[in-house]
Amino acid sequence: MSAPQSPVDWGDTPDPHAIRRRRVDAWGVLRIVVCAFGLLSLATWGYFAWPFPMPAILFMIGAPVFAALVWYFFRSPASPIETDVVGKTIVEVALVVAAGGCWISIGHPVVGLVFIVVAALSGVVQFRKETR
């Protein structure tokens, strides 16, 4: 005879010592580099586009934090807000164009355009992986 189950008994508990490894590929690394460079681009724009110290410091911190929060809430895999593919695409395009536009606005259009192209390629590959 087995013991009665309580409402919170869902079966076997996972082994806390088991390590779950993620598969790392070149596209995943590129994706991380693109995201980090995008945040760095926003901080760089805050430094060069605004008078230092007061508005520049606010934009150096505020712009990347705002972009990271928007990405987390609408685009990340662990997003608390359910967003369809079109919404995720709109958010990602807006963030990429904003980061690329930062370089264009401070006088480095080649860096901005190269970033937009690389980020677009990374986004297309990620989109293809998500819709399989």
N, C-alpha and C positions, 0 to 999 in steps of 0.2 A: 504494500500500500504506500502510495506516495503522499507527500505532504501537500496540503492545499496551496494553490498558488494565490498570491496576493495580486491586486490590480497593477502593481508596479513590476511584477516578474515578467520580463519580456524574453526570457530565454538565457542563452549563454552570454556571459559578459566577455567583452574583448580582452585579450591579453595586453596589459599596459606596457609590457616589455617588448612587445612585437613592434618592430620598426617598419613603418610603411614608407617605402621609397617612391618618390616621384620620378618620372622619366624626364630627364633633362636633355633637350636637343638644342641645336643651334638657333632655331626660331624662338625658342623660349628665352634664351640668353639675349638675343637681339631685342625681344619684346621688353625685357627688363631694362636694357640699356636705353631704349627709346623712351620709356617712361621716366627714367632717372634724368635723361638729358632734357626732356620736356619740362620737368620741374626746375631743373637748373636754368633753363632758358628763361622761365618766368622770373626767377630770382635775379638773374643777370639784367633783365629788362627793368626790373624795379630799381636796380642800382644805377644804371646808366640813363634811364629816361626821366628820372625825377630828381629834383634838387635834394642834395644830401644835407642834413641828416633826417629831418622829420618825414616828409612824404616818402622818401626813398626807403627808409627802414620799414614803414608800413607795407609798401608794395613788395619789397623783397621777401617779407614773411607772409603777407596776406595772399598774394597771388598764387604761390605754390600750394599753400594750405587750402585755399578755395578750390583749386583744380583737383587736388587730391581728394577732397571731400565729395566733389561732384563725381569723380571717377568711382569712388567707393560706393556711393549711394545708387548710381545708375548703371555702372559698367562692370564692376568687379564680379568675379565668380561668387563671392560671398555677400552679394548685395542684399541689404534688408528690404529693398523695394524691387518687386518683380517688374522687369522691363522687357518688352519684346525686342526682336532683332532690329527693327527699325529704330527704336528709341536708343538702343545701345550704339548703333551706327552713328546716329546724329550726335550723341554725346562725345563719342570718340573723335569724330571729324571736327567738332567744335574745339575740343582740347588741342588737337594736333595743329589746326589752323591758328589757334591763339598762340601756341608756342612758336610756330614758324613765323607768325606775324611779329612776334617780339623781336626776332633777329632782323627782320626787314625794317622795322621801325627804328632800330638803333644804328642802321647803316651797314648791315651785313646781309644783303639779300641772298648771296650764294649759300651761306650757312642755313638760312631759313628755308630756301627752296630744296636744298639737299635733305634737310631734316624732314620736310613734308613728304618728299618722295619715299624716303626710307621708312617713315612711320606709316605711310599709306600701304606700302608693300607688306610691312609687318601686320598691319590691320587686316589686309585681305587674307593673308595666310591664317591668321587667328580666326577670322570669320569662317573660313573653309573648314577649319578643325572643329569649330563649335557646331556647325550645321551638318556634320556627317551623320 
